[in-house]
């Protein structure tokens, strides 16, 4: 089996080149802040904040992107190797490697890394840091960890950003123990780990449910000398971990602690609590968090906060409270997800059979969906239609029926029957006849009761000819309604 690419470079590290292994106080958040400083015989001046460096990298990225659009990886490598003489220093080569990472040409980057000898370049700390990042971009943190081990064995120290990228990549793969090992190794090397580094490990620990360890690390940050003050992200990520294991009340306690030490919580912090209470089946607590944001902390809730609260209320069937939150969102001009609007309308309709006033609220939600031009699904229209019939809102029910037909839905036969019978009961005979004729024209088969009610009303008004026509249509469809003797005589005469 071929050895890993980074082993190739052990022989390239010349004994005459020594590297200081004592970390400096400089802690810039970029790859150039490699804490290892070469001697004067080999200076590494790769500074990604430097304008000239950015220009070189941008030029390389443009060149690589152009090559990628027309050539295969093999051709890209061949073209770059032809241009090998232009890379005279490790800094020049690092520009190229970083450009390949930015251009998402990770495989080419790693292959070039194995061909350093042909470029006559000695790798430095930044070279290894870039390769570590390349492996992380490829979602291969184990290989990146091996590169880090080789880097440390050869007297280099990477920059903090690279370490954070590696720890984050390990944590995303669930390999939190390895991430913690990286963290501890850097502390042993005298590396001053920043709040960001701690936050990265905090997130990983919470991600795999090791919340107790995360709490210990958070307390360690608070007690460290000099004080390594946790920031809002530190508290938020641990609160999220607590909420995910059903300890939302403890998370609220952590929020209060953060406020006491002067940390200002943000929308994400509060949303963590709202989601936690929802998971525990306590969505009304989420509403209280929303009020807490506005009244006590002066934090204006946004779309995500309101949507999370509304989703939780709907999930746990707290419909009146959900409608109240919905109305507040509409008044504030905050968009409401169409699926949640449809769900709210359906739930209000079902409850309206017990509490008639809720039908009005359901119609408000439905009208807002129409106003916004949202496409309402068939199930929602059917539920609204049935609620309107139950509430004897036949005109509104007819509008919904028309909407269903216009959208290409196929209303159930019972829907037409109910509207016809409803209009008949209200004495609106013309509307009832129009619906029946429309339904017949579209291949429908009205129920026997619908025919009977219409014929009876027409008969009562003395409109025997119209009644006999309907009777004939019923017979033609195999429906035999019961008949009035007077109507029978009219049919015989015809």
NORLIN-V602885 format. One record per backbone hydrogen bond with DSSP energy under -1.0 kcal/mol. CO is the residue of the C=O (numbers start at 0). NH is the residue of the N-H. E is the energy in kcal/mol with one decimal. If there is no record, write none. Layout:
<<CO | NH | E> <CO | NH | E>>
This chain:
<<3 | 6 | -1.5> <4 | 7 | -1.3> <5 | 8 | -1.2> <6 | 9 | -1.2> <11 | 13 | -1.0> <13 | 16 | -1.5> <27 | 29 | -1.5> <29 | 32 | -1.7> <36 | 19 | -1.4> <38 | 41 | -1.5> <46 | 49 | -1.6> <49 | 53 | -2.5> <50 | 54 | -2.1> <51 | 55 | -2.4> <52 | 56 | -2.6> <53 | 57 | -2.6> <54 | 58 | -2.4> <55 | 59 | -2.4> <56 | 60 | -2.9> <57 | 61 | -2.3> <58 | 62 | -2.1> <59 | 63 | -3.1> <60 | 64 | -2.8> <61 | 65 | -2.1> <62 | 66 | -2.3> <63 | 67 | -2.7> <64 | 68 | -1.4> <66 | 69 | -1.0> <66 | 70 | -2.4> <71 | 75 | -2.3> <72 | 76 | -2.5> <73 | 77 | -2.3> <74 | 78 | -2.5> <75 | 79 | -2.3> <76 | 80 | -2.6> <77 | 81 | -1.8> <80 | 83 | -1.6> <82 | 85 | -1.7> <83 | 86 | -1.8> <88 | 92 | -2.0> <89 | 93 | -2.6> <90 | 94 | -2.1> <91 | 95 | -1.6> <92 | 96 | -2.5> <93 | 97 | -2.7> <94 | 98 | -2.0> <95 | 99 | -2.1> <96 | 100 | -2.1> <97 | 101 | -2.5> <98 | 102 | -2.3> <99 | 104 | -3.0> <100 | 103 | -1.5> <104 | 108 | -2.0> <105 | 109 | -2.3> <106 | 110 | -2.1> <107 | 111 | -2.6> <108 | 112 | -1.7> <109 | 113 | -1.1> <111 | 114 | -1.3> <115 | 120 | -1.5> <116 | 119 | -1.1> <123 | 127 | -1.8> <124 | 128 | -2.2> <125 | 129 | -2.4> <126 | 130 | -1.9> <127 | 131 | -2.5> <128 | 132 | -2.2> <129 | 133 | -2.2> <130 | 134 | -2.4> <131 | 135 | -2.0> <132 | 136 | -2.5> <133 | 137 | -1.5> <134 | 139 | -2.5> <135 | 138 | -1.7> <139 | 143 | -1.6> <140 | 144 | -2.5> <141 | 145 | -1.7> <142 | 146 | -1.9> <143 | 147 | -2.1> <144 | 148 | -2.2> <145 | 149 | -2.2> <146 | 150 | -2.5> <147 | 151 | -2.5> <148 | 152 | -2.2> <149 | 153 | -1.3> <150 | 155 | -2.1> <151 | 154 | -1.7> <156 | 35 | -1.1> <158 | 162 | -1.6> <159 | 163 | -2.6> <160 | 164 | -2.4> <161 | 165 | -2.4> <162 | 166 | -2.8> <163 | 167 | -2.6> <164 | 168 | -2.2> <165 | 169 | -2.4> <166 | 170 | -2.5> <167 | 171 | -2.2> <169 | 174 | -2.6> <170 | 173 | -1.8> <173 | 175 | -1.2> <174 | 178 | -1.6> <175 | 179 | -2.6> <176 | 180 | -2.0> <177 | 181 | -2.2> <178 | 182 | -2.2> <179 | 183 | -2.7> <180 | 184 | -2.6> <181 | 185 | -2.1> <182 | 186 | -1.6> <183 | 187 | -2.4> <184 | 188 | -1.8> <185 | 190 | -2.5> <186 | 189 | -1.5> <190 | 192 | -1.2> <193 | 197 | -2.0> <194 | 198 | -2.8> <195 | 199 | -2.0> <196 | 200 | -1.6> <197 | 201 | -2.8> <198 | 202 | -2.5> <199 | 203 | -1.7> <200 | 204 | -2.6> <201 | 205 | -2.3> <202 | 206 | -2.1> <203 | 207 | -1.4> <204 | 209 | -2.7> <205 | 208 | -1.2> <208 | 210 | -1.6> <209 | 213 | -1.6> <210 | 214 | -2.7> <211 | 215 | -2.2> <212 | 216 | -2.4> <213 | 217 | -2.4> <214 | 218 | -2.5> <215 | 219 | -2.2> <216 | 220 | -2.1> <217 | 221 | -1.8> <218 | 222 | -1.8> <219 | 223 | -1.1> <220 | 227 | -1.4> <230 | 234 | -1.8> <231 | 235 | -2.4> <232 | 236 | -2.7> <233 | 237 | -1.5> <234 | 238 | -2.7> <235 | 239 | -2.4> <236 | 240 | -1.7> <237 | 241 | -2.3> <238 | 242 | -2.6> <239 | 243 | -2.0> <241 | 246 | -2.7> <242 | 245 | -1.6> <246 | 250 | -1.8> <247 | 251 | -2.2> <248 | 252 | -1.9> <249 | 253 | -1.9> <250 | 254 | -2.0> <251 | 255 | -2.2> <252 | 256 | -1.9> <253 | 257 | -2.4> <254 | 258 | -2.3> <255 | 259 | -2.0> <256 | 260 | -1.5> <257 | 262 | -2.5> <258 | 261 | -1.5> <265 | 269 | -2.0> <266 | 270 | -2.4> <267 | 271 | -1.8> <268 | 272 | -1.1> <269 | 273 | -2.2> <270 | 274 | -2.7> <271 | 275 | -1.9> <272 | 276 | -2.7> <273 | 277 | -1.9> <274 | 278 | -2.4> <275 | 279 | -1.5> <276 | 281 | -3.1> <277 | 280 | -1.7> <281 | 284 | -1.2> <282 | 286 | -1.2> <283 | 287 | -1.5> <284 | 288 | -1.9> <285 | 289 | -1.9> <286 | 290 | -1.9> <287 | 291 | -2.4> <288 | 292 | -2.3> <289 | 293 | -1.5> <290 | 294 | -2.9> <291 | 295 | -1.6> <291 | 296 | -1.7> <292 | 298 | -2.7> <301 | 305 | -2.3> <302 | 306 | -2.7> <303 | 307 | -2.4> <304 | 308 | -2.1> <305 | 309 | -2.7> <306 | 310 | -2.6> <307 | 311 | -2.1> <308 | 312 | -2.3> <309 | 313 | -2.3> <310 | 314 | -2.4> <311 | 315 | -1.9> <312 | 317 | -3.0> <313 | 316 | -1.2> <316 | 318 | -1.2> <317 | 321 | -1.9> <318 | 322 | -2.7> <319 | 323 | -1.8> <320 | 324 | -2.1> <321 | 325 | -2.5> <322 | 326 | -2.5> <323 | 327 | -1.8> <324 | 328 | -2.2> <325 | 329 | -2.3> <326 | 330 | -2.5> <327 | 331 | -1.9> <328 | 333 | -2.8> <336 | 340 | -2.1> <337 | 341 | -2.4> <338 | 342 | -2.3> <339 | 343 | -2.5> <340 | 344 | -2.5> <341 | 345 | -2.3> <342 | 346 | -2.4> <343 | 347 | -2.5> <344 | 348 | -2.1> <345 | 349 | -2.2> <346 | 350 | -2.0> <347 | 351 | -1.3> <350 | 353 | -1.6> <350 | 354 | -1.9> <354 | 357 | -1.9> <355 | 358 | -1.7> <356 | 360 | -1.0> <357 | 361 | -2.4> <358 | 362 | -2.2> <359 | 363 | -1.7> <360 | 364 | -2.0> <361 | 365 | -2.5> <362 | 366 | -2.9> <363 | 367 | -1.9> <364 | 368 | -1.8> <365 | 369 | -2.1> <366 | 370 | -2.6> <367 | 371 | -2.0> <368 | 373 | -2.5> <369 | 372 | -1.3> <376 | 380 | -1.9> <377 | 381 | -2.5> <378 | 382 | -2.1> <379 | 383 | -2.5> <380 | 384 | -2.6> <381 | 385 | -2.4> <382 | 386 | -2.1> <383 | 387 | -2.3> <384 | 388 | -2.2> <385 | 389 | -2.4> <386 | 390 | -2.0> <387 | 392 | -3.5> <388 | 391 | -1.6> <392 | 396 | -2.2> <393 | 397 | -2.2> <394 | 398 | -1.6> <395 | 399 | -2.0> <396 | 400 | -2.3> <397 | 401 | -2.3> <398 | 402 | -2.2> <399 | 403 | -2.2> <400 | 404 | -2.0> <401 | 405 | -2.7> <402 | 406 | -2.2> <403 | 408 | -2.3> <404 | 407 | -1.2> <411 | 414 | -1.3> <411 | 415 | -1.1> <412 | 416 | -2.2> <413 | 417 | -2.3> <414 | 418 | -1.9> <415 | 419 | -2.7> <416 | 420 | -2.8> <417 | 421 | -2.4> <418 | 422 | -2.7> <419 | 423 | -2.3> <420 | 424 | -2.3> <421 | 425 | -1.4> <422 | 427 | -2.6> <423 | 426 | -1.4> <426 | 428 | -1.5> <427 | 431 | -1.7> <428 | 432 | -2.7> <429 | 433 | -2.4> <430 | 434 | -2.2> <431 | 435 | -2.0> <432 | 436 | -2.7> <433 | 437 | -2.4> <434 | 438 | -2.6> <435 | 439 | -2.7> <436 | 440 | -2.4> <437 | 441 | -1.0> <438 | 443 | -2.9> <439 | 442 | -1.7> <446 | 450 | -1.7> <447 | 451 | -2.5> <448 | 452 | -2.5> <449 | 453 | -2.2> <450 | 454 | -3.1> <451 | 455 | -2.4> <452 | 456 | -2.1> <453 | 457 | -2.8> <454 | 458 | -2.7> <455 | 459 | -2.2> <456 | 460 | -1.5> <457 | 462 | -2.6> <458 | 461 | -1.3> <461 | 463 | -1.5> <462 | 466 | -2.0> <463 | 467 | -2.6> <464 | 468 | -2.1> <465 | 469 | -2.1> <466 | 470 | -2.0> <467 | 471 | -2.3> <468 | 472 | -2.2> <469 | 473 | -2.3> <470 | 474 | -2.4> <471 | 475 | -2.3> <472 | 476 | -1.3> <473 | 478 | -3.0> <474 | 477 | -1.6> <483 | 487 | -2.1> <484 | 488 | -2.1> <485 | 489 | -1.9> <486 | 490 | -2.5> <487 | 491 | -2.1> <488 | 492 | -2.2> <489 | 493 | -2.1>>
